[in-house]
């Protein structure tokens, strides 16, 4: 983030400088400005790439966690169903 801010401030300084110089130097300053804008674009792209790589890195772990949670919920539901059936069978035994 600091590098992007630095590049943005440097572009602003170059803009001010380009207004003050002669026409012969203006082309060089415009080229420098374009290079700095490209640098800012690359810094943003790098930040996005790092974020995507983190998502890829943890996607498998997240899927495994979701699968284990699903399995645990299924087992919990089955245990609760089994307990309810046992209670109903006990009540039916008491009625007869």
Helices and strands as residue ranges (DSSP letters): H 2-20, H 23-95
